[in-house]
Amino acid sequence: MPLFYHDTPAEDIRLAIWQITEQEDFFLAKVPLSKVIQHPHKRKQHLAGRYLLAFLAPDFPIGEIAIADSKKPYLRDDKYHFSISHCGDYAAAILSKTKRVGIDIEIFDSKILRIQHKFLSNKELDFIRQEKQNPLSLYTTLWCAKEAIYKWFSFGRVNFKENIQLSPFLLKNDGCFNGRFVKENTDAALLVRYKLFQKISMTWVSEE
């Protein structure tokens, strides 16, 4: 049972990371495949994310998950707010009964250095250059943070450079920093929590 990480950081928030080593039948015994996915590995990622929801909340109604126009999975009755992420051989999930949440995990990969200008503002890039921190870990965590905030927002059509703003911080093994989402009638201050592992970065946000 490769539960990679599990935490209850607040009374009404649960999250976990699963390292995918099992065959597909392991997950299918617990959760159904809700859509046709041709690629075998993507199919296992999909199943592992839903398996984690059932692990975090045994009463989670997996069969009632709907997909919004923004491609965000959700429950129509809002019994749980939740978010799922996967990369490589890892899947992550977070849920809450009362708060909108977003989570993202990413494997450290040098390609993030080549696309920095696509998701970071000039102000954010200046902060990175001044701090002289490990660029791969920092860029990956900032990308994760913006993805987590995007999932928290849940309505799609977001410009990562303009709508999601991240404040300077000193990257450690785990911690938090301030973020802000600004778009049309939404102006929300958010606290981004993060944790670094040997191969991956994880970030998550919730309504305060």
C-alpha positions as CSV (number, residue, x, y, z in Angstrom):
1,M,0.0,0.0,0.0
2,P,2.2,2.9,-1.2
3,L,0.6,5.8,0.6
4,F,3.3,8.3,0.0
5,Y,2.0,11.1,2.2
6,H,-1.1,11.8,4.4
7,D,-2.0,14.8,6.4
8,T,-5.0,16.5,8.1
9,P,-3.7,20.1,8.3
10,A,-6.9,21.5,9.5
11,E,-10.1,20.1,11.2
12,D,-12.0,20.0,7.9
13,I,-9.2,19.4,5.4
14,R,-7.6,16.1,4.4
15,L,-5.0,15.5,1.8
16,A,-2.8,12.6,0.6
17,I,-0.3,11.6,-2.1
18,W,-0.2,8.1,-3.5
19,Q,2.7,6.5,-5.3
20,I,1.3,4.4,-8.1
21,T,2.9,1.0,-8.2
22,E,-0.2,-1.2,-8.5
23,Q,-1.8,-2.7,-11.5
24,E,-5.1,-1.2,-12.7
25,D,-7.2,-3.9,-11.2
26,F,-6.2,-2.8,-7.7
27,F,-7.9,0.5,-8.2
28,L,-10.9,-0.8,-10.1
29,A,-11.7,-3.0,-7.2
30,K,-12.5,0.2,-5.2
31,V,-13.5,2.8,-7.7
32,P,-15.0,2.8,-11.3
33,L,-13.4,4.2,-14.4
34,S,-15.7,7.1,-15.1
35,K,-14.6,7.9,-18.7
36,V,-12.8,6.3,-21.6
37,I,-9.1,6.8,-21.3
38,Q,-7.0,5.0,-23.9
39,H,-3.5,5.6,-22.4
40,P,-2.8,2.9,-19.7
41,H,-0.7,5.1,-17.5
42,K,-3.2,8.1,-17.6
43,R,-5.9,5.6,-16.8
44,K,-4.1,4.5,-13.7
45,Q,-3.5,8.2,-12.7
46,H,-7.2,8.9,-13.1
47,L,-8.1,5.9,-11.0
48,A,-5.5,6.6,-8.3
49,G,-6.9,10.1,-7.8
50,R,-10.4,8.8,-7.2
51,Y,-9.0,6.0,-5.1
52,L,-7.5,8.7,-2.8
53,L,-10.8,10.5,-2.5
54,A,-12.4,7.2,-1.2
55,F,-9.4,6.7,1.1
56,L,-9.7,10.2,2.6
57,A,-13.5,9.9,2.9
58,P,-15.0,6.4,2.8
59,D,-18.5,8.0,2.2
60,F,-17.2,10.0,-0.8
61,P,-19.8,9.4,-3.6
62,I,-17.3,8.6,-6.4
63,G,-20.1,7.8,-8.9
64,E,-21.6,11.2,-8.5
65,I,-18.5,13.2,-9.7
66,A,-19.5,15.5,-12.5
67,I,-17.2,17.5,-14.9
68,A,-17.6,21.2,-15.3
69,D,-17.1,23.1,-18.6
70,S,-13.7,24.1,-17.1
71,K,-12.9,20.4,-16.9
72,K,-12.9,20.6,-13.1
73,P,-14.5,17.5,-11.3
74,Y,-17.0,18.4,-8.7
75,L,-20.1,17.2,-6.8
76,R,-23.4,18.9,-7.7
77,D,-24.6,18.8,-4.1
78,D,-21.2,20.1,-2.7
79,K,-21.1,17.3,-0.1
80,Y,-17.4,17.6,-0.5
81,H,-15.2,20.2,-2.1
82,F,-12.1,18.5,-3.6
83,S,-9.2,18.7,-6.0
84,I,-7.0,16.1,-7.7
85,S,-3.6,16.2,-9.2
86,H,-1.2,13.7,-10.8
87,C,2.2,13.6,-12.3
88,G,4.4,10.7,-13.3
89,D,3.8,7.8,-10.8
90,Y,2.1,10.0,-8.2
91,A,-1.5,11.2,-7.6
92,A,-2.7,13.6,-5.0
93,A,-6.1,14.6,-3.6
94,I,-7.5,17.1,-1.1
95,L,-11.0,17.5,0.2
96,S,-13.1,19.5,2.6
97,K,-16.8,19.6,3.5
98,T,-16.9,23.4,3.9
99,K,-14.1,25.0,2.0
100,R,-13.1,25.3,-1.7
101,V,-9.7,23.7,-2.1
102,G,-7.0,23.3,-4.8
103,I,-4.0,21.0,-4.9
104,D,-1.1,20.4,-7.3
105,I,2.0,18.2,-7.4
106,E,4.8,18.4,-10.0
107,I,8.0,16.3,-10.5
108,F,11.1,18.4,-10.6
109,D,12.0,18.8,-14.3
110,S,14.3,21.2,-16.0
111,K,11.8,22.0,-18.6
112,I,10.1,24.3,-16.1
113,L,13.1,26.6,-16.4
114,R,12.4,27.1,-20.2
115,I,8.8,28.2,-19.7
116,Q,9.2,30.5,-16.7
117,H,8.2,33.6,-18.7
118,K,4.9,32.0,-19.7
119,F,3.5,31.8,-16.2
120,L,5.5,34.2,-14.0
121,S,5.2,38.0,-14.0
122,N,8.2,40.3,-14.3
123,K,7.8,41.1,-10.6
124,E,7.9,37.4,-9.7
125,L,10.9,36.8,-11.9
126,D,12.8,39.6,-10.3
127,F,12.2,38.1,-6.9
128,I,13.6,34.8,-8.0
129,R,16.8,36.4,-9.4
130,Q,17.3,38.4,-6.2
131,E,16.9,35.5,-3.8
132,K,19.3,33.2,-5.7
133,Q,17.5,30.1,-4.4
134,N,17.6,26.7,-6.1
135,P,15.8,27.6,-9.4
136,L,14.4,24.2,-10.2
137,S,12.7,23.7,-6.8
138,L,11.5,27.3,-6.7
139,Y,10.2,27.5,-10.2
140,T,8.4,24.2,-9.8
141,T,6.8,25.3,-6.5
142,L,5.6,28.5,-8.0
143,W,4.1,26.7,-11.0
144,C,2.4,24.3,-8.5
145,A,1.1,27.2,-6.5
146,K,-0.5,28.8,-9.6
147,E,-2.0,25.5,-10.6
148,A,-3.4,25.0,-7.1
149,I,-5.0,28.5,-7.1
150,Y,-6.3,27.9,-10.6
151,K,-8.0,24.7,-9.4
152,W,-9.3,26.5,-6.3
153,F,-10.9,29.2,-8.6
154,S,-12.4,26.3,-10.7
155,F,-14.1,28.4,-13.4
156,G,-11.3,28.2,-16.0
157,R,-10.0,31.0,-18.4
158,V,-7.2,32.2,-16.2
159,N,-4.1,34.1,-17.2
160,F,-1.4,32.8,-14.8
161,K,0.8,35.8,-15.2
162,E,-2.0,38.4,-14.7
163,N,-4.7,36.8,-12.6
164,I,-2.5,34.9,-10.1
165,Q,0.0,36.9,-8.1
166,L,2.6,35.3,-5.7
167,S,4.5,37.2,-3.0
168,P,8.2,36.7,-2.3
169,F,9.2,34.0,0.2
170,L,12.2,32.0,1.3
171,L,11.8,28.4,0.0
172,K,12.3,25.7,2.7
173,N,11.3,22.1,2.9
174,D,7.8,23.1,3.8
175,G,6.0,26.3,4.6
176,C,3.6,28.9,3.2
177,F,3.5,32.1,1.4
178,N,0.9,34.7,0.2
179,G,-0.9,34.5,-3.1
180,R,-3.7,36.6,-4.6
181,F,-6.3,35.8,-7.3
182,V,-7.6,38.8,-9.2
183,K,-10.1,38.4,-12.0
184,E,-13.2,40.5,-12.9
185,N,-15.3,40.4,-9.7
186,T,-13.0,38.2,-7.7
187,D,-10.2,39.5,-5.5
188,A,-9.1,36.9,-3.1
189,A,-6.1,36.7,-0.8
190,L,-4.9,33.2,-0.4
191,L,-2.3,31.4,1.7
192,V,-0.4,28.9,-0.3
193,R,1.0,25.9,1.7
194,Y,3.8,23.8,0.2
195,K,5.9,20.8,0.9
196,L,9.0,19.5,-0.9
197,F,9.9,15.9,-1.3
198,Q,12.9,14.3,-3.0
199,K,11.3,14.3,-6.4
200,I,8.2,16.4,-6.2
201,S,6.7,19.6,-5.0
202,M,3.2,19.8,-3.5
203,T,1.1,22.9,-3.0
204,W,-2.4,23.5,-1.8
205,V,-4.8,26.3,-1.0
206,S,-8.2,26.6,0.6
207,E,-10.6,29.3,1.5
208,E,-9.7,30.9,4.9
